[in-house]
Amino acid sequence: MTNQIDLEAEIQRLLTEDDRIAEQGITVQRRDHLVVLGGEVESTHRRDEICRQITEHFPDVEIACDIGITRAHAPSEVEEIS
């Protein structure tokens, strides 16, 4: 079985080197029994594709996809601060 550091390194390598993903801003952290992917990408489609690729490559590892979406446009409505 792959140890924790090797697993995190393998996932990080896939994130950066696989042409379908090619993301350097995604973090990989081991938390108890699962691996958490963090960071931000430009769209929900991109986030979902990254999570799908990682889950496909590591089917025996529980993956939590905690990747946020970067707001690329100016807000369309005024934010009210109370």
Secondary structure, 3 states (H helix, E strand, C coil): CCCHHHHHHHHHHHHHHCCCCCCCCCEEEEECCEEEEEEEECCHHHHHHHHHHHHHHCCCCEEEEEEEECCCCCCCCCCCCC
